[in-house]
Amino acid sequence: MHDSRSIVDYIESAIDRHPFCSCGVGMAPVEHDGALYLECRTHDEEKRGVIARISAVFGHDRRLLMAAEDMAA
């Protein structure tokens, strides 16, 4: 199991490497289905409608930081 400090260090390092989306908005760590992602902060704002969800997928960055099976380990 990962200790919480190493996960925090890992997240901070990822944000330092990729602080902004290609759209210019900041990136944030987010959990989806047990996996940890670094994604554009606009993803949450844009999840309201179908067209917005499509634009969120194609218009903003999302990077997998840690797969679900690695989070459980």
PyMOL CGO cylinders between C-alpha atoms (Angstrom):
from pymol import cmd
from pymol.cgo import CYLINDER

trace = [
    CYLINDER, 0.00, 0.00, 0.00, 1.20, 3.51, -0.81, 0.3, 1, 1, 1, 1, 1, 1,
    CYLINDER, 1.20, 3.51, -0.81, 1.66, 5.81, 2.13, 0.3, 1, 1, 1, 1, 1, 1,
    CYLINDER, 1.66, 5.81, 2.13, -0.31, 9.06, 1.94, 0.3, 1, 1, 1, 1, 1, 1,
    CYLINDER, -0.31, 9.06, 1.94, 2.83, 11.24, 1.86, 0.3, 1, 1, 1, 1, 1, 1,
    CYLINDER, 2.83, 11.24, 1.86, 4.25, 9.49, -1.21, 0.3, 1, 1, 1, 1, 1, 1,
    CYLINDER, 4.25, 9.49, -1.21, 0.92, 9.88, -3.02, 0.3, 1, 1, 1, 1, 1, 1,
    CYLINDER, 0.92, 9.88, -3.02, 0.79, 13.58, -2.15, 0.3, 1, 1, 1, 1, 1, 1,
    CYLINDER, 0.79, 13.58, -2.15, 4.39, 14.01, -3.35, 0.3, 1, 1, 1, 1, 1, 1,
    CYLINDER, 4.39, 14.01, -3.35, 3.52, 12.18, -6.57, 0.3, 1, 1, 1, 1, 1, 1,
    CYLINDER, 3.52, 12.18, -6.57, 0.48, 14.42, -7.18, 0.3, 1, 1, 1, 1, 1, 1,
    CYLINDER, 0.48, 14.42, -7.18, 2.44, 17.59, -6.41, 0.3, 1, 1, 1, 1, 1, 1,
    CYLINDER, 2.44, 17.59, -6.41, 5.19, 16.51, -8.79, 0.3, 1, 1, 1, 1, 1, 1,
    CYLINDER, 5.19, 16.51, -8.79, 2.64, 15.85, -11.56, 0.3, 1, 1, 1, 1, 1, 1,
    CYLINDER, 2.64, 15.85, -11.56, 1.07, 19.27, -11.05, 0.3, 1, 1, 1, 1, 1, 1,
    CYLINDER, 1.07, 19.27, -11.05, 4.52, 20.89, -11.13, 0.3, 1, 1, 1, 1, 1, 1,
    CYLINDER, 4.52, 20.89, -11.13, 5.20, 19.18, -14.48, 0.3, 1, 1, 1, 1, 1, 1,
    CYLINDER, 5.20, 19.18, -14.48, 1.76, 19.95, -15.96, 0.3, 1, 1, 1, 1, 1, 1,
    CYLINDER, 1.76, 19.95, -15.96, 0.22, 22.88, -14.06, 0.3, 1, 1, 1, 1, 1, 1,
    CYLINDER, 0.22, 22.88, -14.06, -2.09, 24.00, -16.87, 0.3, 1, 1, 1, 1, 1, 1,
    CYLINDER, -2.09, 24.00, -16.87, -4.39, 22.48, -19.46, 0.3, 1, 1, 1, 1, 1, 1,
    CYLINDER, -4.39, 22.48, -19.46, -3.82, 23.37, -23.11, 0.3, 1, 1, 1, 1, 1, 1,
    CYLINDER, -3.82, 23.37, -23.11, -6.80, 25.75, -22.68, 0.3, 1, 1, 1, 1, 1, 1,
    CYLINDER, -6.80, 25.75, -22.68, -4.87, 27.68, -19.99, 0.3, 1, 1, 1, 1, 1, 1,
    CYLINDER, -4.87, 27.68, -19.99, -6.95, 26.60, -16.96, 0.3, 1, 1, 1, 1, 1, 1,
    CYLINDER, -6.95, 26.60, -16.96, -5.22, 24.92, -14.01, 0.3, 1, 1, 1, 1, 1, 1,
    CYLINDER, -5.22, 24.92, -14.01, -5.06, 21.16, -13.55, 0.3, 1, 1, 1, 1, 1, 1,
    CYLINDER, -5.06, 21.16, -13.55, -6.41, 19.30, -10.49, 0.3, 1, 1, 1, 1, 1, 1,
    CYLINDER, -6.41, 19.30, -10.49, -6.14, 15.74, -9.15, 0.3, 1, 1, 1, 1, 1, 1,
    CYLINDER, -6.14, 15.74, -9.15, -9.44, 13.86, -9.50, 0.3, 1, 1, 1, 1, 1, 1,
    CYLINDER, -9.44, 13.86, -9.50, -10.51, 10.28, -8.75, 0.3, 1, 1, 1, 1, 1, 1,
    CYLINDER, -10.51, 10.28, -8.75, -12.65, 8.41, -11.30, 0.3, 1, 1, 1, 1, 1, 1,
    CYLINDER, -12.65, 8.41, -11.30, -13.60, 4.74, -10.79, 0.3, 1, 1, 1, 1, 1, 1,
    CYLINDER, -13.60, 4.74, -10.79, -10.74, 4.19, -8.36, 0.3, 1, 1, 1, 1, 1, 1,
    CYLINDER, -10.74, 4.19, -8.36, -8.07, 5.69, -10.64, 0.3, 1, 1, 1, 1, 1, 1,
    CYLINDER, -8.07, 5.69, -10.64, -6.33, 9.02, -10.06, 0.3, 1, 1, 1, 1, 1, 1,
    CYLINDER, -6.33, 9.02, -10.06, -6.18, 11.58, -12.88, 0.3, 1, 1, 1, 1, 1, 1,
    CYLINDER, -6.18, 11.58, -12.88, -4.77, 15.04, -13.32, 0.3, 1, 1, 1, 1, 1, 1,
    CYLINDER, -4.77, 15.04, -13.32, -7.36, 16.91, -15.34, 0.3, 1, 1, 1, 1, 1, 1,
    CYLINDER, -7.36, 16.91, -15.34, -8.42, 20.37, -16.40, 0.3, 1, 1, 1, 1, 1, 1,
    CYLINDER, -8.42, 20.37, -16.40, -10.51, 22.08, -13.75, 0.3, 1, 1, 1, 1, 1, 1,
    CYLINDER, -10.51, 22.08, -13.75, -13.18, 22.78, -16.38, 0.3, 1, 1, 1, 1, 1, 1,
    CYLINDER, -13.18, 22.78, -16.38, -14.09, 19.07, -16.58, 0.3, 1, 1, 1, 1, 1, 1,
    CYLINDER, -14.09, 19.07, -16.58, -16.36, 19.33, -13.53, 0.3, 1, 1, 1, 1, 1, 1,
    CYLINDER, -16.36, 19.33, -13.53, -17.98, 22.51, -14.79, 0.3, 1, 1, 1, 1, 1, 1,
    CYLINDER, -17.98, 22.51, -14.79, -18.63, 21.02, -18.21, 0.3, 1, 1, 1, 1, 1, 1,
    CYLINDER, -18.63, 21.02, -18.21, -20.20, 17.72, -17.12, 0.3, 1, 1, 1, 1, 1, 1,
    CYLINDER, -20.20, 17.72, -17.12, -23.68, 19.24, -17.11, 0.3, 1, 1, 1, 1, 1, 1,
    CYLINDER, -23.68, 19.24, -17.11, -24.73, 18.61, -20.73, 0.3, 1, 1, 1, 1, 1, 1,
    CYLINDER, -24.73, 18.61, -20.73, -24.02, 16.15, -23.53, 0.3, 1, 1, 1, 1, 1, 1,
    CYLINDER, -24.02, 16.15, -23.53, -22.31, 18.70, -25.77, 0.3, 1, 1, 1, 1, 1, 1,
    CYLINDER, -22.31, 18.70, -25.77, -20.31, 19.96, -22.82, 0.3, 1, 1, 1, 1, 1, 1,
    CYLINDER, -20.31, 19.96, -22.82, -19.18, 16.40, -21.98, 0.3, 1, 1, 1, 1, 1, 1,
    CYLINDER, -19.18, 16.40, -21.98, -18.01, 15.88, -25.55, 0.3, 1, 1, 1, 1, 1, 1,
    CYLINDER, -18.01, 15.88, -25.55, -16.08, 19.16, -25.52, 0.3, 1, 1, 1, 1, 1, 1,
    CYLINDER, -16.08, 19.16, -25.52, -14.54, 18.22, -22.17, 0.3, 1, 1, 1, 1, 1, 1,
    CYLINDER, -14.54, 18.22, -22.17, -13.16, 15.02, -23.66, 0.3, 1, 1, 1, 1, 1, 1,
    CYLINDER, -13.16, 15.02, -23.66, -11.75, 16.65, -26.79, 0.3, 1, 1, 1, 1, 1, 1,
    CYLINDER, -11.75, 16.65, -26.79, -10.98, 20.16, -25.61, 0.3, 1, 1, 1, 1, 1, 1,
    CYLINDER, -10.98, 20.16, -25.61, -9.19, 19.67, -22.30, 0.3, 1, 1, 1, 1, 1, 1,
    CYLINDER, -9.19, 19.67, -22.30, -6.32, 17.67, -20.88, 0.3, 1, 1, 1, 1, 1, 1,
    CYLINDER, -6.32, 17.67, -20.88, -6.69, 14.60, -18.68, 0.3, 1, 1, 1, 1, 1, 1,
    CYLINDER, -6.69, 14.60, -18.68, -3.68, 12.53, -17.61, 0.3, 1, 1, 1, 1, 1, 1,
    CYLINDER, -3.68, 12.53, -17.61, -3.79, 9.23, -15.78, 0.3, 1, 1, 1, 1, 1, 1,
    CYLINDER, -3.79, 9.23, -15.78, -1.62, 9.49, -12.68, 0.3, 1, 1, 1, 1, 1, 1,
    CYLINDER, -1.62, 9.49, -12.68, -2.35, 6.15, -11.05, 0.3, 1, 1, 1, 1, 1, 1,
    CYLINDER, -2.35, 6.15, -11.05, -4.49, 3.24, -12.27, 0.3, 1, 1, 1, 1, 1, 1,
    CYLINDER, -4.49, 3.24, -12.27, -7.18, 1.81, -10.00, 0.3, 1, 1, 1, 1, 1, 1,
    CYLINDER, -7.18, 1.81, -10.00, -5.21, -1.38, -9.40, 0.3, 1, 1, 1, 1, 1, 1,
    CYLINDER, -5.21, -1.38, -9.40, -2.16, 0.68, -8.35, 0.3, 1, 1, 1, 1, 1, 1,
    CYLINDER, -2.16, 0.68, -8.35, -4.27, 2.79, -5.98, 0.3, 1, 1, 1, 1, 1, 1,
    CYLINDER, -4.27, 2.79, -5.98, -5.46, -0.38, -4.24, 0.3, 1, 1, 1, 1, 1, 1,
    CYLINDER, -5.46, -0.38, -4.24, -1.93, -1.78, -3.94, 0.3, 1, 1, 1, 1, 1, 1,
]
cmd.load_cgo(trace, "trace")
